[in-house]
Amino acid sequence: MNDGAWIAEITGLLDLSSWPAGLRVIVRKEESHPGAQLRITDIDGLRYTAFATNQERGQLADLEVRHRLRARCEDRIRNAKDTGLQNLQSFAANTLWCHLVMLAAELMAWTQMLAFTGTKAPRWDEETPDPDV
């Protein structure tokens, strides 16, 4: 357990016969942060997430942290696409456009790191609605 979060491997509870050999399924249960928008799958205010991995070794907590860090990387890629990376056309225009998109992505990442501090700091992206509106 880590500050309101629990991790367990549920591979033995599932029928994974049609999946590749060595697949592991890891589940994380965590308390929702204050102000979080709950989903229909959140039970009693607890959020459940699961992922599959073929990593045979490693502590569950280490595998789960690696997975969450990768999810943050995927969020950065999604933000870059939403900021304009999907608008690529010719090589010269693409070069300039990529520089502009990466500048916007860097500004967004730095703003998050500088403006939101603390362990329970909120994360946002360009699609997150303004709570004051």
C-alpha positions in Angstrom: 0.0 0.0 0.0 1.2 3.5 -0.8 -0.8 6.5 0.5 -4.3 5.1 -0.5 -3.2 2.8 -3.3 -3.1 -1.0 -3.4 -1.5 -3.2 -6.1 -2.2 -6.9 -6.8 -1.5 -9.4 -9.6 -4.7 -11.1 -10.8 -3.2 -13.3 -13.5 -4.2 -16.5 -11.8 -7.8 -15.4 -11.5 -8.2 -14.9 -15.3 -8.5 -17.3 -18.3 -5.6 -16.1 -20.4 -5.4 -19.2 -22.5 -5.9 -17.3 -25.8 -3.3 -14.7 -24.8 0.5 -15.0 -25.3 2.3 -17.1 -22.7 3.9 -15.2 -19.9 1.3 -12.5 -19.8 0.7 -10.9 -16.3 -2.2 -8.7 -15.3 -1.7 -6.2 -12.6 -4.4 -4.1 -11.0 -4.1 -0.9 -9.0 -6.8 0.3 -6.7 -6.5 3.9 -5.4 -8.5 6.5 -3.6 -9.8 9.3 -5.8 -8.1 12.7 -5.3 -10.3 15.5 -4.0 -12.4 17.0 -6.8 -11.9 14.0 -9.1 -14.6 13.3 -11.6 -15.7 9.7 -10.7 -16.5 7.2 -13.4 -19.2 4.5 -13.5 -16.4 1.9 -12.9 -15.2 3.6 -9.7 -16.6 1.6 -6.7 -17.1 3.4 -3.4 -14.9 6.2 -4.5 -12.0 3.9 -5.4 -10.5 3.9 -8.9 -9.4 0.6 -10.5 -6.9 0.4 -13.3 -5.4 -2.7 -14.9 -2.6 -3.4 -17.3 -1.0 -6.4 -18.9 2.7 -7.0 -19.2 5.0 -9.7 -20.4 7.7 -8.7 -17.8 8.5 -11.9 -15.9 10.6 -10.3 -13.2 10.2 -7.3 -11.0 8.3 -6.2 -8.0 4.7 -5.3 -8.7 5.2 -1.8 -7.4 8.1 -1.2 -9.8 6.1 -2.5 -12.8 3.1 -0.4 -11.9 5.2 2.8 -11.5 6.9 2.1 -14.9 3.4 1.7 -16.4 2.1 5.0 -15.0 5.3 6.8 -16.2 4.7 5.4 -19.7 1.1 6.6 -19.5 2.4 10.1 -18.8 4.6 9.9 -21.9 1.5 8.8 -23.9 -0.3 11.9 -22.5 2.5 14.1 -23.8 2.2 12.5 -27.2 -1.6 13.0 -27.2 -1.1 16.6 -26.2 1.3 17.1 -29.0 -1.1 15.7 -31.5 -3.9 17.8 -30.1 -1.7 20.9 -30.3 -1.1 20.4 -34.0 1.2 17.5 -34.7 -1.5 15.8 -36.8 -1.4 18.7 -39.3 1.8 17.5 -41.1 2.0 18.0 -44.9 5.2 18.9 -46.8 8.8 18.4 -45.5 9.6 22.2 -45.1 6.2 23.0 -43.6 6.5 19.9 -41.4 9.8 21.0 -40.0 8.5 24.4 -39.0 5.2 22.9 -37.7 7.0 20.3 -35.6 9.1 23.0 -34.0 6.0 25.0 -33.2 4.2 22.0 -31.8 7.2 20.9 -29.7 7.5 24.4 -28.3 3.8 24.4 -27.4 4.2 20.9 -25.8 7.3 22.1 -23.8 5.5 25.2 -22.6 2.6 23.1 -21.4 4.9 20.6 -19.6 6.9 23.4 -18.0 3.8 25.3 -16.9 2.5 22.1 -15.2 5.8 21.6 -13.4 6.1 25.2 -12.3 2.5 26.1 -11.5 1.4 22.9 -9.8 3.6 21.7 -6.9 3.1 19.2 -4.2 2.3 15.5 -4.2 -1.4 15.8 -4.9 -1.0 18.6 -7.6 -3.7 18.4 -10.3 -2.7 17.5 -13.8 -4.4 19.1 -16.8 -4.2 19.2 -20.6 -5.8 21.3 -23.3 -9.0 19.2 -23.1 -9.5 19.6 -19.3 -12.4 22.0 -18.6 -11.7 25.0 -16.5 -13.2 24.3 -13.0 -14.0 28.0 -12.5 -16.2 28.2 -15.6 
